[in-house]
């Protein structure tokens, strides 16, 4: 490199007299100087980042690069990334690519591998998310999930007057035990959609009711967002659930009531046939589940065992015994549930073990994969200085933070169909600063999580919407039309409760 004044000029910039030196000190102060290509020379170190942690000798740290240009570039990269996701590009690939582009453009390529490694080894997330998905895989293997669905839906079909709101609430409850929205939609829809259509409910209304309940997973400690928020707030996932419980219950009641009102107002709760509604012939009829003659109560209750154990042993209740310790972990609860499921259904231990680990592996590749990719994307935005600028903007408009935290993830999820990437990105970037906005991390993180879940429950491109629309033989857009008002109303109520 060439420095003004050659080596003497370099020495004049780097070394300044310090006065009498104490033991172990140098008799001069090392000052930084800017090198070509936006590198900063700090002592003997070449740094891409002005905040690299080196001693700057007390001098002001000048800004590097053009902040406005980087903000524009970050906005373009973000729009392109989520536009690509909307068009069907693999979510993890889109986020990883966006993070890499931003890291390179900001001159901090190291941010990419550092964020990748940090996210992929987050023990607090791995020990919660993976066991839950392993347990869910075992419940599918043993058929316990089908017995749970039948146990909940059979009484519902006898209450025809409240069939629509009942379907919303039943799906919501089942989604707590089957946390995948698409998996829950398939398990419940294959039973309820044909039954509701046979009872005279408009096919689109039947599918909309099921889709409206596919956010009950916010009460599952293994849903990826609960552990993420818990890690940020330094609490347990159950503490996060207790924190948003009241707001979520109010939200689902609003959704159920408004769904009922819409069905009544447009007279779509009775007197309809697929032909009259213009639904695709055989759309639901071709997707019949293998019939269960009767419900095995023990089998039906097994999927709820881990959640019940976590609630009973939580710090807030503490209903423990000598053999049931206080503060049972998610891993321990899922292991107990898996063992009981294996014994009660008398399934081969070898098969159960294999399926449990297959479920864990699938969860790491899909769920943790999205968390890793979102972490890399956020690292790219941080390297570009966008996160800092965004936080400063939010500080200046504190009153708008609950609105942004709720409806930002919600609207983006409506567009892309999945709220996981959007919510994880928001919570990693903004939620740690919640105290600066006058909120708790639990409340702000929960707003983003629930907002994303509500957005998915009205998105025509969400996997759950496509599944139930296919079962009903209707266009997914018809579901979005019917669910928009209930979801937005619930979002406003939840925002007022958690953001007030």
N, C-alpha and C positions, 0 to 999 in steps of 0.2 A: 504494500500500500504506500501511497505518497502522501506525506503530511506537510502542511505549510511550514516553511522554515527548516525542513529536513529534521534530523535527529534532535538538533537543539530546540527547534520549535516544539517537537513532541515532548521533550523533557520539560520545557517551560509550562506546557499545558498539564502534564501529569503530576509534577512535583512542586509543591508549595511549602515554604518553611512552616514549621509547626511550633517551634519554640523548644525549650528543654524537654527531652524525652524521658518518660518514666521507664522503669524496668519492663522489658518486653515490647516497647513501642518503637515505631520508627520515628525519626526526627522530622518527618514531613507528612503531608496529607496527600493521598492519591485522589486526583480529580478526574472525572470522565471527560472525554472529548468525542465528538461525532466523527465517525469514519465514513468513507464512501459506502454507497449502497444501503444507507440507513442502519449500519451496524453501530454499536456503541462500544467503545473501548473503556473498560473499567479495570484499571491496574493492568494485569497481564491477560485479562479475560475479554474475549469478543462476545458480546451479547446481542441477540436479536430483540430482546425485550428490555425496556427501560426499567421494569419492575422485576428484574431477575433475582433480586435478593442480594446483590453485591453492595459493598460499601461505596456510597457516592460522595463521601467526604463532606456531607452537609450542603452541597450545592443543589440548586433546583434541578429537577429532572425534566428536561424539555420533552414535549410531545414529539412522537415520530410519525411520519406519514401524514396523509390527508384524511382527517376523520370523516368529512362529508363524503369523500369518494368511497371510503370503506363502508359507510352506512348504505350508500346507494348500491354498491356491489353486493352487500349482505342481503339487502331487500330483493335484488334481482335473483340471487342464488336461492333464497328461501321460496320465492314465488315459483321459480322453475322446478324446485324440488317437490313442492306440494302439488304443483300442476301435473308433474310426472306421476306422482302417486295416484292422483285422481284418474289419470288415463290408464292406470293398471300396472305401473312400474312397481317392482318389489320394494316395499317400504324400507327395509334395512339397507338395500343398495342405494336408494335415493338419499337417505339421511347420511350414510357414510360418505358418499360422493360429495354431497354439499359441505360436510365438515372438512373433508380433505381440501376442497377448492378454497374455502375460507382460510384454512390454516396456511396453505401455500401463499395465498394473496397477502396475508398479514406478515409473512416472513417468519412464521413460527411453526414450522413443519413438525417439530417435536410434540406439539399439542395433540396431534392425531394419535400416535401410539400411546402417549401417556394417558389420555382419556379412555382409550380402548382398554388398556390393561387395568385401569382403575375401576371401570364399570364392570368388567367381566369377573372380577374377584371380590365383589361387594358381598361379604358374608351375610349381612343382615337381610339381603334380598334373596340370596340363594337358599338359605335355610328356611325361608317361609314359602316362596313361590313354588319351588320344585316339589316339596312333599305334598302340597295341595293338589298339584296336577297329577302326581303319581297316584294319590288316593282316588281322584276322579277317574283315572284309567281303570283302577281295580273295580270301582263301582259299576262301570260300564261292562267290564268283563263278567262280573257276577250277575248282572241284571238287576241289582238293587235299585238303580236309578229308575228303571221302568216301573218297578213296584211303587216307588215314591210318587211318580207322576200319576199312576192310576189311583193311588190312595187320595191324592189331592183333587183330581179331576172328576172322579165318580160322583161325589156328593154335589159338585158344582152343576152337573148336568140335570140334577133334580130340582134346581132353583132357576127355572127358565127366565123368570122376571128380572133377575140380576145377572144374567149370563155374561153380558159384556164386561161390566166392572169386575165380576167374579173371575173372569178369564185374565184380566189385568193383574189382579192380586195373586191369583194362583201361580201365574208365570213368574211374578216377582219373588214369591216365596221359594219356588223351585230353583230359581236362578241363584239364590243364596247358596244352595247345596251343589248346583251345577254351574260354576261361575263363568263358563264360556257362554257368551250371548248366542253365538251360532249353534253351539251344542244344545243349549237349553231350548232354543227356538225349534230345533229339529225334534228333540225328545218330546216336548209338549205339543208342538204343532201337529205332529203325526197322529196324535190322539184327539186333540181339541178342535182343530180346524174342520175336519170332516164332520165331527159331532155337532159343532155350532152351525155349520151350513145345513146339515140335516134338520136342525131345529128351526130353520127359517131365517137365520142371521145372514145379512148381506156378506158375500165372500170377502170383500175388501175390509168390511168392518170386523169380521172374525180375525183376519190376519193382523189388522191394526191393533186389536186388543192384545194379542199375544206379543207383538213387537213393543207395545207400550210398557210391558212389564219386564223387559229384558235388561233392566239395570239394577235388579236386586243384588247383584254381585258386589255392590258397594258395602254390603254387610259381611262379605267373606274376607277373613284376614289374609287369605292368600291371593286376592286380587292384587295385581302388581302395584297399584297406586297406594294402597294402604301401607305396605311396607316401605315404599319410597317416602311417603309423608312421615311415617313413624321414625325413619332414620334421620330425616331433617329435623324433626322436633325432639329427637332423643327420647321417644316414648315407645310403648309397645303398639303393634297393629290394633289390638283390642281397644286401646285408649283412643286411637283415631276413630274407630267405629263408634264408640260411645260419644265421642265429640260431635259427630254429625248425625247421630241417630234420630234426634227429635226432628231436625230439618228434613231428613230423608223420609221419615214416616209421614210428615205433613205433605211432602212432595208427591209421594205415591198415592195418597188419598185424593189429592187434587187431580192427579192424572186419571184415577179410576172414576171419580165423579164426573169430570168433564167428558171422558169417553162415553159414559152412560148418557150424558146430556146430548152429545152429538148424535149418538145412535137413535135416541128418542126424537130429537128435533128433525132429523132427516128420515125418520121412519125406516131405519135399517136394522132394527132389532127383531123383526119378525116378517113373515110373509114373502120371503125371497127364495128364489131357486137360482142355481148357477146360470140357467138359460135366461131368466129374467134379468139377472145382473150383468149378463154379457161376459161371464167368466169363461175361461178356456175349459172346454168339456173334458172331464176326467182329470182336471188338474189336481184335485184332492183325492179323487177316487183311486188313482194309481199309486198313492203313497200310503197305503194302509200298513199299520204296524202289526207284527205277529200278535194275535190276541192273547191277553192274559185272562184266564177264566176267573181268577179271584186274586185278591191282594194278600200277600204274605206280610203281615204287620211287622214282624221282626226284620224282614228284608227291607221293607219300606223305610224303617226308622234308621237303619245303619248309616245312610248318607248324612244324617243330621247329627250323629254322635260326636264328631270332632268339634263342631261349632258349639254344641251344648256344653261339652267339657271346657272349652275355652271361656265361655261366658261364666260358668259356675266357678271356675278357679281364678277368674280375673281379680285384680287388686280391688276393684270396686265392689265386688260381691264377696269374694273370699270364702265361698261355701266349700271348704275342703275337709278332708279326713286324713287319717294316718296313711292311707294307701293312695290318696289323690292329692298331691302336693299343690300348694298355692302357686299361682303363676305358671301353669302348665304351658309349655312352648307349643308352637304350631306343629313342629316336627313330631313331638311326643303325642299330641292329639291325633294327628293323621296316622301315626304308627298304630295307636290303639284302635282307631276306626278300621284300619286295614286288617289288623289281626282279628277283630270281631267279625268283620265281613267274611274273611276266609273261613273261620270256624263255623259260623252260622249257615253259610251257603255250602259248606263242605267242599270248597274248591281246592285243587292241588296247590300246596305251598310253593312248589316250583313254578307253576304257571302264574300265581299271584306275584311272586317276587320278580319274575321276568317282566310282567306287565307294569308293575309299579315303577321299575327303573326305566322302562320304555317311556312311560308317561313323564318321568322326570327329565329324560333326555329330550323329549319333544318340547317340554316347557323351556329348557335352556335354549334350544335352538330358536324357538319362536318368541316366547315372552322375554327372556333375558336378552335375546338377540335384538329386540326392539329397544330395550333399555340401553344396551351398549351403543347401538347406532344413534339413539337420541343423545346420549352422553357425548359422543364424538361431534355431533352437530352443534351442541351447545358449546363445546370447547372451541370449535371454529368461530362461533359468534363472539365468544369471549376474547379470543385472540384478535379479532377484528375490532374490538372495543365497542361492539354494539350492545352487549348486555349491560355494561356500565352506563352507557348513554340512556338505555331504556329504563334502568333503575332510577337514574336521576330524574327522568321525565315523570315516572310514577311518584317519586317523592314530592314533586311539585303539584301533583294532582291526586292527593291521597284519597279524596272522596270517590274518585273514579275507579280505584283499584278493585273493589268487590265486583263492579260491573264488568271490568276488563277480565278479571279472573274467572268469572262465570261464563260470559257470552263469547269471549275470545275462543277458548277451546270448544265451546258448543257449536258455534257457526262453522269453524274449520272442520269439525267432525262431520257436520251435515254434508259438507262438500266432499271430503275424502272417504267417508264411510267408517273410519276407525279412529277412535279418540285416544288410543294408547300412545302413539308417537307424539301427538300434540300435547297431551296432558303431561307426559313424562318430561317433555322439553320445557314446558312452562314451569312445572314444579322444581326441576333442577336449576332453572335460571332465576326465577323470581321468588318462589316460596321461602328460600332461606333468608330473604330480606324482609319477611313479613312484619317484623317488629318495627321497622322503619316506616311502615304504612299504617301503624296503629292496629294491626291485626295479629293473631297468633298463627303460627305455621300450620297448625291443624286446620283452622278455619279456612285459610286461604287455599291450602292444598286440597281440602275437601271440596271447595267451590269449583276448582278446576276439574277435579275428578268427576264430580256429579254433573257438572256442565257438559263435559265430554260424553258421559254416559247418556244424558238426555238427548244430546245431539245425535248420537248413534241410533237412538230409539225413534228418530224421525227422519233418518237419512235413507233415501231411496237406493243408495249404492252400498249400504252396510250388508254384510254377509247374512245376518239374521233376517233382514228385510227381504232379501232375495229368496231365502229359504221358505219363509212363511207365505210370501207372495206366490211362489211356485206351487206350494201346497194348495193355495186357494184358487190358483189359475187366474191371477190378476196382475196388473202392472204395479211394480213397487212404488211408483209415483203416487198411486191412489192411497197407499199407506201413509206416505209423507203428508198428504193433504189432510188426512183425518187426525194425525198425531201432532201437527204443528202447534195448534192452540193449547192442548194439554201440556205439552213439553215446555213451551215458553212460559205458561202460567206457573208451572211447578218451579221453573228456574228462577223466576222473579221472587216467589215466596222463599225459596231456599237461600237466595242471595240476601234477602232482608233479614232472615234469621241468623245466618252465619256471618254476614258482613256488617251487621248493624252495630 
